[in-house]
Amino acid sequence: MSAVHAFDVLGDPVRRRILELLVDGEQTSGAISAVIQEEFGISQPAASQHLRVLRENGFATVRPEGTRRLYAVDPTPLREVDAWLAHFRAFWSQPLDALATELARGKRERRKGSQGS
């Protein structure tokens, strides 16, 4: 899967939210659907369709356990997205590093000021 195609899949806020729900580990399709229905106001079949898109495009795995279906994140396409984003990381890494330096400087100055009081 190309990174550009991955963004097509991840461009949908419902699918991004599903992946967020799966970050901490496997979840049943019912549990995922309940959260998605509540947060987005969509039907259970619509939530299932989003799960299917994630599964068919490699972002999620599913395994049966009795009558339940357990979904989990498959990190492979996310690694591809991360590799593609690496080309652009310099646009925000340097400014973030500079911000971290300024924040640390500010904390040092506040500590010095409170010690001198």
Long-range contacts (C-beta under 8 A, 24 or more apart in sequence): 1-57, 1-58, 1-77, 1-80, 2-80, 3-80, 3-81, 3-83, 3-84, 3-85, 4-84, 5-57, 6-57, 6-59, 6-77, 6-78, 6-80, 6-81, 6-84, 7-81, 9-53, 9-54, 9-57, 9-59, 9-77, 10-59, 10-81, 12-50, 12-53, 13-40, 14-40, 14-42, 14-47, 14-50, 15-50, 15-53, 15-54, 15-59, 18-50, 18-51, 18-54, 18-60, 18-71, 19-54, 19-59, 19-60, 19-73, 22-60, 22-71, 22-72, 22-73, 23-73, 25-72, 26-63, 26-70, 26-71, 26-72, 27-70, 27-71, 27-72, 28-68, 28-69, 28-70, 28-71, 29-62, 29-68, 29-69, 29-70, 29-71, 30-68, 32-71
